[in-house]
Structures are given as structure tokens and as C-alpha cells.
Amino acid sequence: MKKKEIKILLVDDEPDILEIVGYNLSSEGYQVITAENGIEAISKAKKHKPQLIILDVMMPEMDGIEACEKIRAIPDLSETVITFLTARGEDYSQVAGFDAGADDYITKPIKPKVLISKVKALLRRFKSDAEENANIKLGNLTINREEYKIAVGKEEMVLPRKEFELLALLASKPGKVFKREDILDRVWGNEVVVGGRTIDVHIRKLREKIGDERFKTVKGVGYKFVV
């Protein structure tokens, strides 16, 4: 997603904050929508479906905590990243924010360069979450990441967790060769010490269930998924 396509909803009751922060975000190339209170924030969030919401805590009419809770209840905004922007640094305020469904916390005042860096990091999180939750459809194969199940044509099956994660990784980028060490790191991580033979066994099981032609061994390197 290009910067000019990314929408950021900035919510604060202080005109100076809206102007300064909004200017810096716009200068970076983002679409910036502003709101002055929680009620307006909910309305504009529904309308514009932003990728990121920067939300002040202390506001009139409806504060940021309540607004965050209501936004989190909107299905179309389930993937939106929400961060609080506030001068309040008390622990209880931060805890309340996270309990309401916030993803992060920014304390103001904040330098423009630091803010932009933080926003970029938050948007990377949005992209990662969206990709992680998205279903994969390749030919007659559908991979449902949320339910840990697949369908080959009309036949549905539930795979063991590691088989599923290995398949989802390879199928996420058809044609890309995944090195064995990358597969071990991304599928098994630090859970247990395993050898390369573990990958081979899981690939063999996937071939039996999904089709041998789907997986290609690149000798001395790793595996790739073939459409």
C-alpha cells in the first residue's frame, strides 16, 4: 500500500495538535482526517476506514478510552491500529488504554521525526496483522489462517499446527524459495531444537495430503510452493 493510499485519523481537542501533527503526517504523504472528540472520531472512522487512528485520551463529549472501545466493536475496523496520543503518563491511564483495545501509546509532546518513525512502525504492524489474518487462495487450494484449516476443492481438512504453519508460510509467496534455516526460525522458532529432517517429514506429509506437485525441493537450499 502506497503512502498516499494510507488514511490516518487524528483525534484531539487541541487545535494546535491537530495542525502540527496533521501537517507533519500530510507532509510525509499520508491522507490525514481530523476529529475533535470521541463522537466525531467514531463517525469519521466508520466513514473513512483508516489504517491508523491516533487518539487523544482527555477530550470533551466522549473521551478516547470510550471512543476506542466503541471503535473496536466495529467489524470493519477490526484491523485498524489504534494508538493513544496524550500528555498523561500515569500507569493507570496507559492500562485503561490497552484494556480498551489500543495497540500502542505515544506521550506528547513528541518530536516530528520521532512521531513519523513511530507511525511507520505502527503501519507496518497493520500490514503484518492484515496479511497474517488473510486467507490464501491458490487455484483450488484455500488456506484459512484464522481457523487453521484448508480446503482442496470442496474437501476441507484440518492440519496439525506445524504442518499448517509450514504450508501457510510456503504458500504466502508462491515460487519463492524458503531456506531451511528460515523455515525453522519462522515455523518452529525457539520452541524446541529440531533438525532439518523435521522439515522433510512435514513436507512429505503435506505432499501426501495436498499433492506432490505443489512442493519443489531446491537441493541444498530449501523448498518452494508451486501453483
Accessible surface in RSA format (square Angstrom, percent):
REM  Atomic radii and reference values for relative SASA: ProtOr
REM  Chains: A
REM  Algorithm: Lee & Richards
REM  Probe-radius: 1.40
REM  Slices: 20
REM RES _ NUM      All-atoms   Total-Side   Main-Chain    Non-polar    All polar
REM                ABS   REL    ABS   REL    ABS   REL    ABS   REL    ABS   REL
RES MET A   1   139.41  72.2  67.13  44.4  72.28 172.1  74.80  63.6  64.61  85.6
RES LYS A   2   135.05  65.9 128.35  78.8   6.70  15.9  83.54  75.2  51.51  54.9
RES LYS A   3    78.65  38.4  73.23  44.9   5.42  12.9  55.73  50.2  22.92  24.4
RES LYS A   4   137.43  67.0 129.49  79.4   7.94  18.9  76.28  68.7  61.14  65.1
RES GLU A   5    86.96  49.9  77.72  58.8   9.24  22.0  29.05  56.2  57.91  47.3
RES ILE A   6    17.82  10.1  17.82  13.3   0.00   0.0  17.82  12.8   0.00   0.0
RES LYS A   7    61.94  30.2  61.94  38.0   0.00   0.0  23.32  21.0  38.62  41.1
RES ILE A   8     0.00   0.0   0.00   0.0   0.00   0.0   0.00   0.0   0.00   0.0
RES LEU A   9     0.88   0.5   0.88   0.6   0.00   0.0   0.88   0.6   0.00   0.0
RES LEU A  10     0.05   0.0   0.05   0.0   0.00   0.0   0.05   0.0   0.00   0.0
RES VAL A  11     0.29   0.2   0.00   0.0   0.29   0.7   0.00   0.0   0.29   0.8
RES ASP A  12     0.00   0.0   0.00   0.0   0.00   0.0   0.00   0.0   0.00   0.0
RES ASP A  13    57.24  40.1  37.59  37.4  19.65  46.5   6.15  14.5  51.09  51.0
RES GLU A  14    80.94  46.5  79.99  60.5   0.94   2.2  26.26  50.8  54.67  44.6
RES PRO A  15    99.74  72.7  94.64  86.3   5.10  18.5  96.85  80.0   2.89  18.0
RES ASP A  16    94.55  66.2  93.68  93.2   0.87   2.1  19.47  45.8  75.08  74.9
RES ILE A  17    31.01  17.6  31.01  23.1   0.00   0.0  31.01  22.3   0.00   0.0
RES LEU A  18    23.06  12.8  18.83  13.5   4.23  10.6  19.09  13.4   3.97  10.7
RES GLU A  19   125.82  72.2 114.00  86.2  11.82  28.1  46.34  89.6  79.48  64.9
RES ILE A  20   100.94  57.4  97.70  72.8   3.24   7.8 100.94  72.7   0.00   0.0
RES VAL A  21    10.41   6.9  10.16   9.2   0.25   0.6  10.41   9.0   0.00   0.0
RES GLY A  22     6.79   8.4   0.00   N/A   6.79   8.4   6.79  18.6   0.00   0.0
RES TYR A  23   153.94  71.9 146.42  83.3   7.52  19.6 107.55  80.8  46.39  57.2
RES ASN A  24    30.19  20.8  26.85  25.9   3.34   8.0   1.19   2.9  29.00  28.0
RES LEU A  25     0.00   0.0   0.00   0.0   0.00   0.0   0.00   0.0   0.00   0.0
RES SER A  26    58.49  49.4  44.37  59.2  14.12  32.5  29.64  63.1  28.85  40.4
RES SER A  27    76.26  64.4  34.42  45.9  41.84  96.4  39.73  84.6  36.53  51.2
RES GLU A  28    50.98  29.3  39.86  30.2  11.12  26.5   4.59   8.9  46.39  37.9
RES GLY A  29    33.61  41.5   0.00   N/A  33.61  41.5  28.32  77.7   5.29  11.8
RES TYR A  30    12.64   5.9   3.79   2.2   8.85  23.0   0.79   0.6  11.85  14.6
RES GLN A  31    77.69  43.4  71.28  52.1   6.41  15.3  33.10  70.4  44.59  33.8
RES VAL A  32    37.83  24.9   6.00   5.4  31.83  76.7   6.00   5.2  31.83  86.3
RES ILE A  33    24.89  14.2  21.22  15.8   3.67   8.8  24.89  17.9   0.00   0.0
RES THR A  34    49.79  35.4  46.55  47.2   3.23   7.7  16.84  22.6  32.95  49.8
RES ALA A  35     0.90   0.8   0.00   0.0   0.90   2.1   0.90   1.3   0.00   0.0
RES GLU A  36    99.23  57.0  98.41  74.4   0.82   2.0  18.87  36.5  80.36  65.6
RES ASN A  37    19.72  13.6  19.72  19.1   0.00   0.0   0.04   0.1  19.67  19.0
RES GLY A  38     0.00   0.0   0.00   N/A   0.00   0.0   0.00   0.0   0.00   0.0
RES ILE A  39    89.65  51.0  87.41  65.1   2.25   5.4  88.01  63.4   1.65   4.5
RES GLU A  40    53.18  30.5  48.68  36.8   4.50  10.7  25.98  50.3  27.20  22.2
RES ALA A  41     0.00   0.0   0.00   0.0   0.00   0.0   0.00   0.0   0.00   0.0
RES ILE A  42    20.38  11.6  20.38  15.2   0.00   0.0  20.38  14.7   0.00   0.0
RES SER A  43    67.15  56.7  58.92  78.6   8.23  19.0  27.59  58.8  39.56  55.4
RES LYS A  44    59.19  28.9  58.55  35.9   0.64   1.5  31.79  28.6  27.40  29.2
RES ALA A  45     0.00   0.0   0.00   0.0   0.00   0.0   0.00   0.0   0.00   0.0
RES LYS A  46   112.60  54.9 103.39  63.4   9.20  21.9  53.36  48.0  59.24  63.1
RES LYS A  47   160.73  78.4 129.45  79.4  31.29  74.5  84.76  76.3  75.97  80.9
RES HIS A  48    48.02  26.2  45.41  31.6   2.61   6.7  28.41  29.3  19.61  22.8
RES LYS A  49    97.83  47.7  91.75  56.3   6.08  14.5  61.23  55.1  36.60  39.0
RES PRO A  50     2.53   1.8   0.26   0.2   2.27   8.3   0.26   0.2   2.27  14.1
RES GLN A  51    23.56  13.2  23.32  17.0   0.24   0.6   1.00   2.1  22.56  17.1
RES LEU A  52     0.00   0.0   0.00   0.0   0.00   0.0   0.00   0.0   0.00   0.0
RES ILE A  53     0.00   0.0   0.00   0.0   0.00   0.0   0.00   0.0   0.00   0.0
RES ILE A  54     0.11   0.1   0.10   0.1   0.01   0.0   0.10   0.1   0.01   0.0
RES LEU A  55     0.00   0.0   0.00   0.0   0.00   0.0   0.00   0.0   0.00   0.0
RES ASP A  56     5.01   3.5   5.01   5.0   0.00   0.0   0.00   0.0   5.01   5.0
RES VAL A  57     6.12   4.0   6.12   5.5   0.00   0.0   6.12   5.3   0.00   0.0
RES MET A  58   106.14  55.0 100.47  66.5   5.67  13.5  94.24  80.1  11.90  15.8
RES MET A  59    18.87   9.8   0.00   0.0  18.87  44.9   3.93   3.3  14.95  19.8
RES PRO A  60    74.02  53.9  60.93  55.5  13.09  47.6  73.44  60.6   0.58   3.6
RES GLU A  61   136.86  78.6  82.31  62.3  54.56 129.9  42.03  81.3  94.83  77.4
RES MET A  62    24.75  12.8  20.53  13.6   4.22  10.0  24.45  20.8   0.30   0.4
RES ASP A  63    55.59  38.9  51.67  51.4   3.92   9.3   8.66  20.4  46.94  46.8
RES GLY A  64     0.00   0.0   0.00   N/A   0.00   0.0   0.00   0.0   0.00   0.0
RES ILE A  65    33.58  19.1  33.58  25.0   0.00   0.0  33.58  24.2   0.00   0.0
RES GLU A  66    75.01  43.1  74.02  56.0   0.99   2.4  21.56  41.7  53.45  43.6
RES ALA A  67     0.00   0.0   0.00   0.0   0.00   0.0   0.00   0.0   0.00   0.0
RES CYS A  68     0.00   0.0   0.00   0.0   0.00   0.0   0.00   0.0   0.00   0.0
RES GLU A  69    91.56  52.6  81.63  61.8   9.94  23.7  24.87  48.1  66.69  54.5
RES LYS A  70    92.48  45.1  85.86  52.7   6.62  15.8  38.88  35.0  53.60  57.1
RES ILE A  71     0.00   0.0   0.00   0.0   0.00   0.0   0.00   0.0   0.00   0.0
RES ARG A  72    65.27  27.4  44.61  22.7  20.66  49.2  35.23  48.1  30.04  18.2
RES ALA A  73    79.77  73.3  47.48  73.3  32.29  73.5  59.31  83.5  20.46  54.2
RES ILE A  74    28.02  15.9  26.61  19.8   1.41   3.4  27.89  20.1   0.13   0.4
RES PRO A  75   113.97  83.1  95.87  87.4  18.10  65.8 105.31  86.9   8.66  53.8
RES ASP A  76   100.56  70.4  72.44  72.1  28.12  66.5  14.39  33.9  86.17  85.9
RES LEU A  77     1.01   0.6   0.76   0.5   0.25   0.6   1.01   0.7   0.00   0.0
RES SER A  78    71.10  60.1  47.61  63.5  23.49  54.1  34.03  72.5  37.07  51.9
RES GLU A  79    59.58  34.2  53.25  40.3   6.33  15.1  35.49  68.7  24.09  19.7
RES THR A  80     7.57   5.4   4.77   4.8   2.80   6.7   0.00   0.0   7.57  11.4
RES VAL A  81     2.55   1.7   2.38   2.2   0.16   0.4   2.55   2.2   0.00   0.0
RES ILE A  82     0.00   0.0   0.00   0.0   0.00   0.0   0.00   0.0   0.00   0.0
RES THR A  83     0.00   0.0   0.00   0.0   0.00   0.0   0.00   0.0   0.00   0.0
RES PHE A  84     0.00   0.0   0.00   0.0   0.00   0.0   0.00   0.0   0.00   0.0
RES LEU A  85     1.05   0.6   1.05   0.7   0.00   0.0   1.05   0.7   0.00   0.0
RES THR A  86     2.09   1.5   2.09   2.1   0.00   0.0   0.00   0.0   2.09   3.2
RES ALA A  87    68.06  62.6  46.42  71.6  21.64  49.2  46.51  65.5  21.55  57.1
RES ARG A  88    62.55  26.3  58.23  29.7   4.32  10.3  30.25  41.3  32.30  19.6
RES GLY A  89    43.29  53.4   0.00   N/A  43.29  53.4  21.86  60.0  21.43  48.0
RES GLU A  90    80.45  46.2  70.95  53.7   9.49  22.6  45.07  87.2  35.37  28.9
RES ASP A  91   112.68  78.9 105.98 105.5   6.70  15.8  33.36  78.5  79.32  79.1
RES TYR A  92   135.71  63.4 123.78  70.4  11.93  31.0 113.91  85.6  21.81  26.9
RES SER A  93     4.11   3.5   1.95   2.6   2.17   5.0   2.89   6.2   1.23   1.7
RES GLN A  94    53.07  29.7  53.07  38.8   0.00   0.0   4.30   9.2  48.77  37.0
RES VAL A  95    85.55  56.3  84.13  76.2   1.42   3.4  85.53  74.3   0.02   0.1
RES ALA A  96    36.00  33.1  29.16  45.0   6.84  15.6  34.53  48.6   1.46   3.9
RES GLY A  97     0.00   0.0   0.00   N/A   0.00   0.0   0.00   0.0   0.00   0.0
RES PHE A  98    95.40  47.7  80.83  50.1  14.57  37.9  81.06  49.1  14.34  41.0
RES ASP A  99   117.22  82.1  81.00  80.6  36.22  85.6  31.15  73.3  86.07  85.8
RES ALA A 100     7.41   6.8   0.55   0.8   6.86  15.6   2.82   4.0   4.59  12.2
RES GLY A 101    24.37  30.1   0.00   N/A  24.37  30.1  20.70  56.8   3.68   8.2
RES ALA A 102    10.81   9.9   0.00   0.0  10.81  24.6   0.00   0.0  10.81  28.6
RES ASP A 103    48.38  33.9  30.70  30.6  17.68  41.8   5.19  12.2  43.19  43.1
RES ASP A 104    24.00  16.8  23.80  23.7   0.20   0.5   1.74   4.1  22.26  22.2
RES TYR A 105    24.60  11.5  10.03   5.7  14.57  37.9  10.03   7.5  14.57  18.0
RES ILE A 106     6.20   3.5   3.11   2.3   3.09   7.5   6.20   4.5   0.00   0.0
RES THR A 107    70.23  50.0  57.37  58.2  12.86  30.7  42.71  57.4  27.52  41.6
RES LYS A 108    21.26  10.4  17.35  10.6   3.91   9.3  16.47  14.8   4.78   5.1
RES PRO A 109   138.65 101.0 114.48 104.4  24.17  87.9 119.38  98.6  19.27 119.8
RES ILE A 110    44.76  25.5  19.09  14.2  25.67  61.9  25.51  18.4  19.25  52.2
RES LYS A 111   156.15  76.2 151.79  93.1   4.36  10.4  96.56  86.9  59.59  63.5
RES PRO A 112    65.25  47.6  63.85  58.2   1.40   5.1  65.25  53.9   0.00   0.0
RES LYS A 113   181.23  88.4 172.03 105.6   9.20  21.9 117.73 106.0  63.50  67.6
RES VAL A 114    79.71  52.4  76.38  69.1   3.33   8.0  79.23  68.8   0.48   1.3
RES LEU A 115     2.70   1.5   2.70   1.9   0.00   0.0   2.70   1.9   0.00   0.0
RES ILE A 116    20.15  11.5  20.15  15.0   0.00   0.0  20.15  14.5   0.00   0.0
RES SER A 117    68.48  57.9  62.10  82.9   6.38  14.7  27.56  58.7  40.92  57.3
RES LYS A 118    64.31  31.4  60.57  37.2   3.75   8.9  27.60  24.8  36.72  39.1
RES VAL A 119     0.00   0.0   0.00   0.0   0.00   0.0   0.00   0.0   0.00   0.0
RES LYS A 120    77.58  37.8  74.93  46.0   2.65   6.3  34.37  30.9  43.21  46.0
RES ALA A 121    42.30  38.9  35.52  54.8   6.78  15.4  36.05  50.8   6.26  16.6
RES LEU A 122     1.14   0.6   1.13   0.8   0.02   0.0   1.13   0.8   0.02   0.0
RES LEU A 123    17.25   9.6  12.84   9.2   4.41  11.1  13.35   9.4   3.89  10.5
RES ARG A 124   150.82  63.3 147.40  75.1   3.43   8.2  71.17  97.3  79.65  48.3
RES ARG A 125    89.32  37.5  83.28  42.5   6.04  14.4  33.88  46.3  55.44  33.6
RES PHE A 126    35.46  17.7  35.46  22.0   0.00   0.0  35.46  21.5   0.00   0.0
RES LYS A 127   120.41  58.7 118.23  72.5   2.18   5.2  65.05  58.6  55.35  59.0
RES SER A 128    62.86  53.1  57.45  76.7   5.41  12.5  29.77  63.4  33.09  46.4
RES ASP A 129    51.26  35.9  50.40  50.2   0.85   2.0   9.31  21.9  41.95  41.8
RES ALA A 130    32.75  30.1  26.77  41.3   5.98  13.6  28.71  40.4   4.04  10.7
RES GLU A 131    97.10  55.7  91.35  69.1   5.75  13.7  43.35  83.8  53.75  43.9
RES GLU A 132   109.97  63.1 106.45  80.5   3.51   8.4  34.05  65.9  75.92  62.0
RES ASN A 133    55.83  38.5  48.74  47.1   7.09  17.1   5.57  13.4  50.25  48.6
RES ALA A 134    49.96  45.9  40.05  61.8   9.90  22.5  49.72  70.0   0.23   0.6
RES ASN A 135    76.79  53.0  50.77  49.1  26.03  62.7   8.80  21.2  67.99  65.7
RES ILE A 136    20.89  11.9  17.78  13.2   3.11   7.5  20.86  15.0   0.03   0.1
RES LYS A 137   153.31  74.8 127.20  78.0  26.11  62.2  69.43  62.5  83.88  89.3
RES LEU A 138    29.16  16.2  26.87  19.2   2.30   5.8  29.12  20.5   0.04   0.1
RES GLY A 139    75.54  93.2   0.00   N/A  75.54  93.2  38.94 106.9  36.60  82.0
RES ASN A 140    81.56  56.2  63.61  61.5  17.95  43.2  37.91  91.2  43.65  42.2
RES LEU A 141     0.57   0.3   0.41   0.3   0.16   0.4   0.41   0.3   0.16   0.4
RES THR A 142    40.95  29.1  40.53  41.1   0.42   1.0  20.07  27.0  20.88  31.6
RES ILE A 143     0.29   0.2   0.29   0.2   0.00   0.0   0.29   0.2   0.00   0.0
RES ASN A 144    28.62  19.7  28.59  27.6   0.03   0.1   5.18  12.5  23.45  22.7
RES ARG A 145    51.62  21.7  43.54  22.2   8.08  19.2  10.13  13.8  41.48  25.1
RES GLU A 146   123.35  70.8  89.36  67.6  33.99  80.9  31.08  60.1  92.27  75.3
RES GLU A 147   103.20  59.2  80.14  60.6  23.05  54.9  35.30  68.3  67.90  55.4
RES TYR A 148    83.17  38.8  83.17  47.3   0.00   0.0  59.28  44.5  23.89  29.5
RES LYS A 149    57.76  28.2  57.76  35.4   0.00   0.0  22.87  20.6  34.89  37.2
RES ILE A 150     2.12   1.2   0.00   0.0   2.12   5.1   2.02   1.5   0.09   0.2
RES ALA A 151    18.53  17.0  18.25  28.2   0.28   0.6  18.25  25.7   0.28   0.7
RES VAL A 152    31.61  20.8  25.39  23.0   6.22  15.0  25.39  22.1   6.22  16.9
RES GLY A 153    43.45  53.6   0.00   N/A  43.45  53.6  27.16  74.5  16.29  36.5
RES LYS A 154   209.91 102.4 174.92 107.3  34.99  83.3 124.66 112.2  85.25  90.8
RES GLU A 155   110.06  63.2 101.81  77.0   8.24  19.6  39.40  76.2  70.66  57.7
RES GLU A 156   111.56  64.1  86.44  65.4  25.13  59.8  28.08  54.3  83.48  68.2
RES MET A 157    39.01  20.2  30.93  20.5   8.09  19.3  34.36  29.2   4.65   6.2
RES VAL A 158   116.43  76.6  89.41  80.9  27.03  65.1  89.41  77.7  27.03  73.3
RES LEU A 159     7.52   4.2   1.08   0.8   6.44  16.2   1.73   1.2   5.79  15.6
RES PRO A 160    71.25  51.9  58.75  53.6  12.50  45.4  70.50  58.2   0.75   4.7
RES ARG A 161   139.15  58.4 129.86  66.2   9.28  22.1  48.14  65.8  91.01  55.2
RES LYS A 162    34.16  16.7  32.90  20.2   1.26   3.0  32.14  28.9   2.02   2.2
RES GLU A 163     5.21   3.0   5.21   3.9   0.00   0.0   0.63   1.2   4.57   3.7
RES PHE A 164     5.40   2.7   5.40   3.3   0.00   0.0   5.40   3.3   0.00   0.0
RES GLU A 165    35.42  20.3  30.52  23.1   4.90  11.7  20.82  40.3  14.60  11.9
RES LEU A 166     0.00   0.0   0.00   0.0   0.00   0.0   0.00   0.0   0.00   0.0
RES LEU A 167     0.00   0.0   0.00   0.0   0.00   0.0   0.00   0.0   0.00   0.0
RES ALA A 168    10.68   9.8  10.11  15.6   0.57   1.3  10.38  14.6   0.30   0.8
RES LEU A 169    18.12  10.1  12.50   8.9   5.62  14.1  17.68  12.4   0.44   1.2
RES LEU A 170     0.00   0.0   0.00   0.0   0.00   0.0   0.00   0.0   0.00   0.0
RES ALA A 171     1.25   1.2   0.00   0.0   1.25   2.8   0.00   0.0   1.25   3.3
RES SER A 172    44.77  37.8  19.40  25.9  25.37  58.5  18.43  39.2  26.35  36.9
RES LYS A 173   118.31  57.7 114.45  70.2   3.86   9.2  67.01  60.3  51.30  54.6
RES PRO A 174    57.88  42.2  33.70  30.7  24.18  87.9  34.46  28.4  23.42 145.5
RES GLY A 175    42.83  52.8   0.00   N/A  42.83  52.8  27.14  74.5  15.68  35.1
RES LYS A 176    91.34  44.6  81.30  49.9  10.04  23.9  41.99  37.8  49.35  52.6
RES VAL A 177    50.11  33.0  35.39  32.0  14.72  35.5  35.39  30.7  14.72  39.9
RES PHE A 178     3.49   1.7   2.51   1.6   0.99   2.6   3.49   2.1   0.00   0.0
RES LYS A 179   107.07  52.2 106.71  65.5   0.36   0.9  49.37  44.4  57.70  61.5
RES ARG A 180    66.28  27.8  66.28  33.8   0.00   0.0  32.50  44.4  33.77  20.5
RES GLU A 181   107.40  61.7 100.44  76.0   6.96  16.6  54.38 105.2  53.02  43.3
RES ASP A 182    62.60  43.8  61.39  61.1   1.21   2.9   7.57  17.8  55.02  54.9
RES ILE A 183     0.00   0.0   0.00   0.0   0.00   0.0   0.00   0.0   0.00   0.0
RES LEU A 184    39.51  22.0  38.25  27.4   1.26   3.2  38.42  27.0   1.10   2.9
RES ASP A 185    99.41  69.6  86.43  86.0  12.98  30.7  22.88  53.9  76.52  76.3
RES ARG A 186   151.21  63.5 113.97  58.1  37.24  88.7  38.24  52.3 112.97  68.5
RES VAL A 187     7.17   4.7   1.78   1.6   5.40  13.0   2.17   1.9   5.01  13.6
RES TRP A 188    12.03   4.8  10.93   5.3   1.10   2.6   3.70   2.0   8.32  13.5
RES GLY A 189    35.87  44.2   0.00   N/A  35.87  44.2  19.10  52.4  16.77  37.5
RES ASN A 190   157.84 108.9 121.94 117.8  35.91  86.5  38.30  92.2 119.55 115.6
RES GLU A 191   109.42  62.8  70.31  53.2  39.11  93.1  46.46  89.9  62.96  51.4
RES VAL A 192    86.50  56.9  72.65  65.8  13.85  33.4  81.47  70.8   5.03  13.6
RES VAL A 193   150.13  98.8 125.49 113.6  24.64  59.4 130.26 113.2  19.86  53.9
RES VAL A 194    40.74  26.8  18.12  16.4  22.62  54.5  24.61  21.4  16.14  43.8
RES GLY A 195    41.72  51.4   0.00   N/A  41.72  51.4  33.24  91.2   8.48  19.0
RES GLY A 196    26.35  32.5   0.00   N/A  26.35  32.5  12.98  35.6  13.37  29.9
RES ARG A 197   166.67  70.0 160.27  81.7   6.39  15.2  71.32  97.5  95.35  57.8
RES THR A 198    34.58  24.6  29.94  30.4   4.64  11.1  16.82  22.6  17.76  26.8
RES ILE A 199     0.00   0.0   0.00   0.0   0.00   0.0   0.00   0.0   0.00   0.0
RES ASP A 200    37.23  26.1  31.68  31.5   5.56  13.1  13.13  30.9  24.10  24.0
RES VAL A 201    38.70  25.5  38.08  34.5   0.62   1.5  38.70  33.6   0.00   0.0
RES HIS A 202    29.60  16.2  29.60  20.6   0.00   0.0  17.35  17.9  12.25  14.3
RES ILE A 203     1.09   0.6   1.09   0.8   0.00   0.0   1.09   0.8   0.00   0.0
RES ARG A 204   116.35  48.9 115.60  58.9   0.76   1.8  59.21  80.9  57.14  34.6
RES LYS A 205    76.98  37.6  76.96  47.2   0.01   0.0  30.82  27.7  46.16  49.2
RES LEU A 206     0.00   0.0   0.00   0.0   0.00   0.0   0.00   0.0   0.00   0.0
RES ARG A 207    58.83  24.7  53.62  27.3   5.21  12.4  12.73  17.4  46.10  27.9
RES GLU A 208   124.51  71.5  83.73  63.3  40.77  97.1  47.65  92.2  76.85  62.7
RES LYS A 209    84.82  41.4  61.99  38.0  22.83  54.4  54.61  49.2  30.21  32.2
RES ILE A 210    12.19   6.9   0.00   0.0  12.19  29.4   1.68   1.2  10.51  28.5
RES GLY A 211    17.17  21.2   0.00   N/A  17.17  21.2  16.33  44.8   0.84   1.9
RES ASP A 212    94.14  65.9  88.82  88.4   5.32  12.6  32.80  77.2  61.34  61.2
RES GLU A 213   127.58  73.2 106.72  80.7  20.86  49.7  74.28 143.7  53.30  43.5
RES ARG A 214    25.62  10.8  25.48  13.0   0.14   0.3   4.28   5.8  21.34  12.9
RES PHE A 215     7.35   3.7   0.00   0.0   7.35  19.1   0.00   0.0   7.35  21.0
RES LYS A 216   110.11  53.7 107.18  65.8   2.93   7.0  59.98  54.0  50.12  53.4
RES THR A 217    66.29  47.2  47.65  48.3  18.64  44.4  41.95  56.3  24.35  36.8
RES VAL A 218    41.01  27.0  37.58  34.0   3.44   8.3  40.08  34.8   0.94   2.5
RES LYS A 219   194.28  94.8 172.74 106.0  21.53  51.3 117.03 105.3  77.25  82.3
RES GLY A 220    80.80  99.6   0.00   N/A  80.80  99.6  39.38 108.1  41.42  92.8
RES VAL A 221    57.58  37.9  51.51  46.6   6.06  14.6  54.70  47.5   2.87   7.8
RES GLY A 222     1.13   1.4   0.00   N/A   1.13   1.4   0.31   0.8   0.82   1.8
RES TYR A 223    10.74   5.0  10.74   6.1   0.00   0.0   0.00   0.0  10.74  13.2
RES LYS A 224    46.77  22.8  46.77  28.7   0.00   0.0   3.54   3.2  43.23  46.0
RES PHE A 225     0.00   0.0   0.00   0.0   0.00   0.0   0.00   0.0   0.00   0.0
RES VAL A 226    56.02  36.9  52.19  47.2   3.83   9.2  54.20  47.1   1.81   4.9
RES VAL A 227   110.53  72.7  57.20  51.8  53.33 128.5  75.99  66.0  34.55  93.7
END  Absolute sums over single chains surface
CHAIN  1 A    12425.6      10205.4       2220.2       6686.4       5739.3
END  Absolute sums over all chains
TOTAL         12425.6      10205.4       2220.2       6686.4       5739.3
